[in-house]
Amino acid sequence: MPKMKTKSGVKKRFKFTATGLVKHGVAGKRHRLSSHNAKYIRTNRGTSVLSEADAGHVRLWAPYGLK
């Protein structure tokens, strides 16, 4: 049987934690930040964890996990 391929977009956008949760970067932080208030920018700093429903899709797209 051939190996299953990992979606190339998933490799760039997600990481798995040691406990199996899926981390992702927060949307809305690339450009036009002057139109957002400081609280929005501050609370969306760094990464966050995907919900379990969305994480199931990401796990299907990365059958062998991510580094």
PASEBA-1860 file (N, C-alpha, C; in nm, 3 decimals):
! residues 67
1> MPKMKTKS> 0.084/-0.120/0.000/0.000/0.000/0.000/0.088/0.125/0.000 ~ 0.054/0.224/-0.079/0.129/0.350/-0.074/0.097/0.427/0.054 ~ 0.190/0.511/0.091/0.168/0.593/0.210/0.064/0.699/0.183 ~ -0.009/0.737/0.288/-0.104/0.847/0.276/-0.027/0.979/0.283 ~ -0.072/1.077/0.206/-0.002/1.205/0.204/-0.064/1.301/0.305 ~ 0.023/1.382/0.367/-0.021/1.491/0.452/-0.051/1.612/0.366 ~ -0.163/1.680/0.393/-0.196/1.802/0.320/-0.086/1.905/0.343 ~ -0.037/1.965/0.236/0.077/2.055/0.250/0.041/2.181/0.327
9> GVKKRFKF> -0.084/2.225/0.322/-0.126/2.342/0.398/-0.126/2.315/0.548 ~ -0.152/2.192/0.586/-0.154/2.156/0.728/-0.013/2.160/0.786 ~ 0.085/2.120/0.707/0.224/2.123/0.753/0.267/2.264/0.791 ~ 0.216/2.363/0.717/0.258/2.501/0.738/0.183/2.568/0.852 ~ 0.061/2.524/0.881/-0.028/2.602/0.965/-0.054/2.545/1.104 ~ -0.024/2.418/1.129/-0.061/2.356/1.255/0.057/2.282/1.318 ~ 0.050/2.266/1.451/0.144/2.183/1.526/0.064/2.103/1.626 ~ 0.113/1.984/1.661/0.050/1.903/1.765/0.127/1.921/1.895
17> TATGLVKH> 0.054/1.930/2.007/0.118/1.935/2.137/0.150/1.792/2.180 ~ 0.223/1.780/2.291/0.260/1.647/2.340/0.138/1.567/2.385 ~ 0.031/1.636/2.425/-0.089/1.566/2.468/-0.187/1.543/2.355 ~ -0.152/1.583/2.231/-0.235/1.555/2.116/-0.328/1.667/2.074 ~ -0.322/1.782/2.142/-0.404/1.895/2.100/-0.341/1.959/1.977 ~ -0.419/2.040/1.907/-0.372/2.103/1.784/-0.359/2.252/1.806 ~ -0.239/2.306/1.786/-0.215/2.450/1.799/-0.222/2.516/1.663 ~ -0.265/2.643/1.662/-0.272/2.717/1.537/-0.246/2.864/1.565
25> GVAGKRHR> -0.202/2.934/1.464/-0.186/3.078/1.476/-0.321/3.147/1.469 ~ -0.332/3.262/1.531/-0.459/3.333/1.538/-0.477/3.417/1.412 ~ -0.598/3.418/1.359/-0.627/3.493/1.237/-0.641/3.642/1.267 ~ -0.621/3.723/1.165/-0.645/3.867/1.177/-0.529/3.946/1.232 ~ -0.406/3.898/1.215/-0.291/3.967/1.272/-0.185/4.000/1.166 ~ -0.220/4.004/1.039/-0.119/4.024/0.934/-0.105/4.170/0.892 ~ -0.216/4.235/0.865/-0.209/4.372/0.815/-0.336/4.444/0.859 ~ -0.338/4.576/0.838/-0.450/4.663/0.878/-0.479/4.653/1.028
33> LSSHNAKY> -0.373/4.648/1.108/-0.392/4.639/1.252/-0.432/4.773/1.312 ~ -0.416/4.881/1.238/-0.454/5.010/1.292/-0.605/5.021/1.310 ~ -0.682/4.940/1.237/-0.827/4.944/1.252/-0.876/4.859/1.369 ~ -0.788/4.779/1.432/-0.825/4.698/1.548/-0.783/4.772/1.674 ~ -0.860/4.749/1.781/-0.820/4.812/1.907/-0.711/4.730/1.975 ~ -0.651/4.787/2.077/-0.535/4.725/2.142/-0.572/4.595/2.211 ~ -0.693/4.585/2.264/-0.735/4.462/2.332/-0.742/4.346/2.234 ~ -0.793/4.370/2.113/-0.801/4.266/2.011/-0.662/4.216/1.974
41> IRTNRGTS> -0.570/4.305/1.954/-0.434/4.268/1.917/-0.366/4.192/2.031 ~ -0.388/4.237/2.154/-0.324/4.175/2.270/-0.378/4.035/2.296 ~ -0.509/4.017/2.287/-0.566/3.885/2.318/-0.539/3.783/2.209 ~ -0.510/3.827/2.087/-0.481/3.735/1.979/-0.332/3.715/1.956 ~ -0.252/3.744/2.055/-0.108/3.726/2.045/-0.073/3.578/2.057 ~ 0.028/3.534/1.985/0.076/3.397/2.000/-0.012/3.296/1.928 ~ -0.024/3.177/1.988/-0.102/3.069/1.929/-0.215/3.032/2.022 ~ -0.311/2.957/1.970/-0.419/2.905/2.053/-0.447/2.761/2.011
49> VLSEADAG> -0.534/2.695/2.086/-0.564/2.554/2.064/-0.697/2.543/1.991 ~ -0.700/2.456/1.890/-0.823/2.435/1.814/-0.927/2.362/1.897 ~ -1.054/2.384/1.864/-1.161/2.308/1.928/-1.150/2.162/1.884 ~ -1.211/2.075/1.962/-1.201/1.932/1.934/-1.266/1.895/1.801 ~ -1.374/1.965/1.764/-1.441/1.936/1.638/-1.351/1.969/1.519 ~ -1.283/2.084/1.524/-1.193/2.121/1.416/-1.065/2.040/1.418 ~ -1.020/2.001/1.536/-0.897/1.923/1.546/-0.912/1.787/1.481 ~ -1.033/1.733/1.481/-1.055/1.604/1.415/-1.028/1.610/1.267
57> HVRLWAPY> -1.065/1.720/1.202/-1.037/1.737/1.060/-0.888/1.746/1.035 ~ -0.818/1.820/1.120/-0.674/1.837/1.101/-0.602/1.705/1.118 ~ -0.646/1.623/1.213/-0.582/1.492/1.232/-0.601/1.402/1.110 ~ -0.715/1.415/1.041/-0.735/1.337/0.919/-0.641/1.383/0.809 ~ -0.614/1.512/0.805/-0.527/1.567/0.701/-0.380/1.540/0.727 ~ -0.345/1.503/0.851/-0.207/1.472/0.887/-0.204/1.332/0.946 ~ -0.210/1.228/0.863/-0.228/1.092/0.915/-0.111/1.041/1.001 ~ 0.008/1.094/0.981/0.124/1.048/1.059/0.171/1.149/1.160
65> GLK> 0.092/1.253/1.185/0.130/1.355/1.280/0.221/1.459/1.217 ~ 0.253/1.560/1.297/0.341/1.669/1.254/0.453/1.681/1.354 ~ 0.565/1.739/1.312/0.677/1.759/1.404/0.657/1.882/1.486
END
